[in-house]
Amino acid sequence: MSRNDFKGMTTNERLYFSGNLNNFKKALKRNDEKKVREILQQVYVDDKSIELILKNNKISPLNKIVKRFLNFFLKINPKI
C-alpha cells in the first residue's frame, strides 16, 4: 500500500487494513521496540508519533535493561 492509501486513517486503521494489527500487538506484548518501529514505519506513521506510541506503551531500551536486571536479581534473591 502507498502513503496515499492511508491518508485520513488512524494508526489502528492503518495497522488493520495493512494486515499488521496482530503482529503489532504481539510486538508490543514482547516489548520489541525494533519490530514495533518497523511495523509503524510500514504504514507511514511519522517518527514523532512512533516515539509517542513507544513512550505510551512503556517500550524503551532503559525499560528492557531494568526488566532484565530485576529478573536476574529476583532469581538470585527469590525471597524479595
Rosetta blueprint (number, residue, H / E / L):
1 M L
2 S L
3 R H
4 N H
5 D H
6 F H
7 K L
8 G L
9 M L
10 T L
11 T H
12 N H
13 E H
14 R H
15 L H
16 Y H
17 F H
18 S H
19 G L
20 N L
21 L H
22 N H
23 N H
24 F H
25 K H
26 K H
27 A H
28 L H
29 K H
30 R L
31 N L
32 D L
33 E H
34 K H
35 K H
36 V H
37 R H
38 E H
39 I H
40 L H
41 Q H
42 Q H
43 V L
44 Y L
45 V L
46 D L
47 D H
48 K H
49 S H
50 I H
51 E H
52 L H
53 I H
54 L H
55 K H
56 N H
57 N L
58 K L
59 I L
60 S L
61 P H
62 L H
63 N H
64 K H
65 I H
66 V H
67 K H
68 R H
69 F H
70 L H
71 N H
72 F H
73 F H
74 L H
75 K H
76 I H
77 N L
78 P L
79 K L
80 I L
